[in-house]
Amino acid sequence: MHVTVDIKGEGTHEFDLEEVADGTDGRPTYAALLRAVDLSPHEVSVLVDGRPVPEDQPVESEHVTVLRLIKGGCVD
């Protein structure tokens, strides 16, 4: 299956799932897609059809949206 990863504000990446590292059951996970675009699950949210998906879930969609999380706080 061919997957498009849209990193909001940064562009898109195209992957054939056969090229992405396999998940635990032999199918690539969303975390494997994140590794392929050099991102950590700790710094982003993965969305499919506008809804968050766990990064350990096998990829089942041809279009994935990635949103970077913003951390902030007060500087003393």
Buried (B, 14 or more C-beta within 10 A) or exposed (E): EEBEBBBEEEEBBEBEBEEBEEBEEEBBBBBBBBBBBEBEBEEBEBBBEEEEBEBEBBBEBEEBBBBEEEEEEEEE
